[in-house]
Amino acid sequence: MKRITIAQAAQHLGEPVELAGWLYNLRRSGKICFPQVRDGSGIMQCVAVKNQLPEPVFEALKNLTQESSLLVRGKIRAEARAPGGFEMDVEDAEVVQRVDESAPYPISLKEHGPDFLLDHRHLWIRSRRQHAILRVRHEVIKAVRDYFDSNGFILADTPIFTPAACEGTTTLFEVNYFDDEKVYLTQSGQLYNEATAAAFGKVYTFGPTFRAEKSKTRRHLTEFWMVEPEMAYATLEDVKHVAEEMICFVVGRVLEHRQAELAVLERDISKLETVKAPFPRISYDDAVETLRKKGSGIEWGGDFGGADETLLSEDYDRPVMVDRYPSQIKAFYFEPDPQRPELALGVDVLAPQGYGEIIGGGQRIHDLKLLEQRIREHNLPPEAFNWYLDLRRFGSVPHAGFGMGIERCVTWITGIDHLRETIPFPRMLYRTRP
């Protein structure tokens, strides 16, 4: 008997097939029971009738416990009232492992507190809501890679261990390397991206990054995934264009392929359908003025907090770009604005509905002497950046790029409250298990 996935059910109507999965839920009604089986691709309601099955098979199904693993065999038929629109009439079944009733599956279909669920994250990811979120995450990652792969970018992986900070030393995880050498878990692949961009023109890296910020907000993880494109012969305006085009592409793909998951999450898709180019663009100066009119106590020169980002984005139905922040609050490598050197040629992209910054980037310093000066001003060890300065000694050109946090992007697109649900195993200030 051919084994199929639940997602393939429509292609096998009326055929005898086998499903391999786990018991998601079970209803009983006299001489009929309705085991709901999940297999990772979907949920299938099965119909087991006592007088059509060997008695041991029916009894095994009728008394099966939640999350027991099993094989079910039978014919698929359309049923509009069933989850997914199909049912299986069971002809045979085999229990692979039955969960012991004396130690039942700990996550029932009732409500549980967040700490309990995070302690059982290895099991929580089996639930329908978490399944939907992580499938959207998969679609976002695939769309991001498809966008760059089809637009002339080369994937160039960058190191996880780095000898120096990219954006300052206060948020680094220090690691003991060989012979007592100190290295750090990467904050960003950007500096290495600049090297590969000088080799290939347009590159991106995609991988885990680490920030040792002692933050407990709903927008922070200590380990998260980031996509970072970098482009040679590029400016701040190129960054804005690529960021805008990529976001529209990603949202479009999720709307095209993940309607079922968005429905499970009760996401108002009208809020995503408005995500079209062009995005509104405002300067940091104008943003500060707007915030002060809305009651924020921010002063010029200060960075925006989560509340400020929410206030700024509430006037828009799509992401908004804020550019030209004060250089003093940006990393050492930002190119200064030639008209106002106290400003950096950088941009943040803020998601609507209070989801905050999802992209940060800009134009990099390409002048050797200015970069050396900035490294000194930020009290960074010059010897750790000799290779980085070589990029300005040998064929330096204007170049630019950005980083987008996958978890923040997924949190916004799914419309959920906390980004800890957008990664299979979140790492936060006080959580490193499971």
C-alpha angles and dihedrals in degrees: 000000000000116000115222137172122248089246088063095053096108090060093056106047111160094006125121106247141160128235123200114202151098133286108261098175140342134213125187129200114174109283094001129070129188113210113189109213126198123195104175094267097066147311123281125193110219125200116216116187117195098220092049097055137057107267095243090053094050093046091049091052095042092054099038118135127228115280094011110148120239149158117231125191130194146091126308120227134175116260118170093198095056125088107272093010098271139086135193122225101217117232098166140355140191125201109220096184127356117210109236113251091216090062103030127189103285098219110070125180090263124094120284131187120257095247092053091048093048090049086055096039091132087065100029091068087070092068121104096245095047090045090055094048094050092047089055088049089054091050092049092051093047091048092049092052093044091051094053095038090054095046101059100269123138120216106235114176118219132207124278090203111061131179095221145021123274097197106015135307101258096083101043130119106222119215130193106236127186119311091012093296113155118227132166138227107251122266091189141350091225101109091052089043088061089058094049091044089058087054101042106018098229122035142156136197125205123190150094122316130187134217122182094206113147091224128138099185123129088250099058137085127166091222120036141149124253137184113212123186121190127190132196117220090023138129140199090276090057089054091053092049096049094043091051094046093046094050092050090049093050095047090047092053093050091050090049099047109021107050091123092053093046088051091053088052091046089233115175097233092192085075089059097041090066091060097109134135135294101057117201114261126206134170125242088247092056091043092055091049091050092049093050090051088053093053102264116145093216117139125209108273096035124115120241119258125207092271091052092051090051092051091049096049098044091084093060136069094207136033116301125213120221115191143182103037120183110280090231092071096044132078121275096256099063117119111237120239106259091218094047112019092190087071127074123225091238136124137201122201113214119200118225126247093048098295094128131204116003099161133035127176148107147160120329128225108261099178112097098213094047092049091050089051092051092049089055093046091054092048092238120158105261093206091062091057101047091107090048091052089052087069087065094044096053116047101331115188136169106278138170145181147154145218128233121196108224094208094052091048092050092046090056096044093048093043094226126148105238132034092217087086094056097071124057095235113018122208113206138163095284101016128083099141143120 
